[in-house]
Amino acid sequence: MSVAVAGNFPDGVVLGVDSAVTLSDASGQVAKVYENAEKLFQIGEKPIGIAAFGLAILGARGIGSYLREFEIQNPNNIISKPASVQNVVEELRKFFMQIYQTTVIPDLETQKGKKFDKLTDREKPILGLAVGGFSGANPFSEIWEIEIPIHNTPNS
């Protein structure tokens, strides 16, 4: 289990995470624990940080790899142009929801032997992102939370 902490204070945001990642085998048993995983990220050069929790690996790639892809794809110029934290969060939600649908769901259905919509909520692993920072010239920071697959609709 990952731990992510986000605090919003008068002078900014504090994000913190643990550094462990637990990998399970096909039966769901702990196969390996890595004690030095990267779970804290910055979005481009923006004053926006991300603390990742829950799933640390989607398919064969870590969250950091996907965030680099997100920056390269630059959906709706969210990286290269001024954007609010809310708009960055929505683009991240869409990006990671698509990856979850194409990577995690097929693997889960194969592993569990049933369709995703028939799985209990406990059987659906969550990718969580605590996103905090500043929007443009706004002097006040803000924090948003994304939980995939729970936040599967726009602006949820």
N, C-alpha and C positions, 0 to 999 in steps of 0.2 A: 504494500500500500504506500502510495506517495503522500507526502505532506507538502502543501503549498500554502503560504500565508501572504495575504495582501493587506496592507494598511494604507489608508488615505489620510494624510495629515495636512495641516495648513501650508507646509512648505513643499509638499510633494508626496510621492508614493514610495512605499517600501514593499518590495517583493522578496520573498524568501522561499526556498525549497530544500528538501532533503536531497541527498546525492545518490541514493540507491535505486537500482532497477532490478526487479526480480523477473527472471525468465522461467516460464513453465514448460513442461514437456506436454506431449499430446494428451496425457491423462489428467492434466491440470496440476500435477505435482511440481514443486519447486525444483528446477533443474540447475539454476545458477543465479547468484546474486552478485551484481557488480556494484561496487561502492563509490564509483566516481563518475556517474552519469551527468551529462550537461542537461539541465532543465530550466535554465534561466537565459533569456534571449532579449536582444533589442531588435526592433523593426527598422531596418535600414539605418538612416541617420536621424530618425525621428525620436522625439523624447517620449517614446513608448516602449515599455518592457513587457515581457511575457514570462509567466511562471507556469510551467507545464506540470500536470499531475495525471494520475490514472495511467492509461496506455502510454508507454514511452516509445514503443516501436509499432509501426503500422507496416505490415508485410515484412520486408527485410530492411527497412529504413527507419532511422530515428527521427524525432520531431525536428531537430536542428536541420537535418537534410531537407525536410519538407518546407521549413521556413525559408531556407535559402532559395528553394524552387519558387516559393510564393513571391519573394523579392524579385527574382529574375522575371517571372511572368508579369509582375506588376499590374494585377487586375484593376481596370478602370483608373490607371495611373495613380493608385493609392500610395505608392512609395515615392514617386517622383514629384508629386504635386502636394500642396497643402491639403490636409484631410483631418477631420475630427477623429478622436479616438473611437467614437461610435461607428463611423464609416469604416475604419480599419477593422474593428471587431466584426462587422457584418461581412466584410470581404474574407476575413479569416474563417468565419463560420461556414460560409459557402465553400471555400477551398477545402477545408478539412472534412466537411460533410460529404463532398464528392469522393475524397480519398477513402473515407470510412466505407462508403457504399461500394466502391470498386475493390477494396483491399480487405477490409475487416469482415464485412458481411458474408462474402462467399466462403472465406475460411471458417467462419463460425458455423455456417450452415452445413458445411462438410463435416466439421468436428462434432457438432451436436446431432447431426442427422435429421434436422428439421428446418423449416423456413424461419427466417429471422422474425417475422411477425408472430410466430408461435412460441418464441423464446420468452422466458420470464424476464423482467427487468434486471434481476440479479445475474442472469446469464449474458446480458449485453454489456460488455466492457465499455467504460467511459473514457474518452479523451477529454481532459479538462484543461482549460487555459484561463488563467487569471491575467487580464490585460489592463495595464495601468499606465497613465501618463498625462500629457497635456495636449489640448486641442488648440492649435494656432496661437492666437494672442491671448487666450483665456488664461488668467493667472491662477486658476484653480485646477487642481488635478482631479482625475476621475479614475474609477476602477470598474471594469466589466468582467463578467464571467461567462465563459462558453463551456457547455458540456455537450459533447457529441456522443451519442445520437439524440439526446433529449432535445436539444435546440435545433430542430430539423426544419423549421420554417423561418422565412425572412424576419429579421429583427426580433427573434425570440430570445 
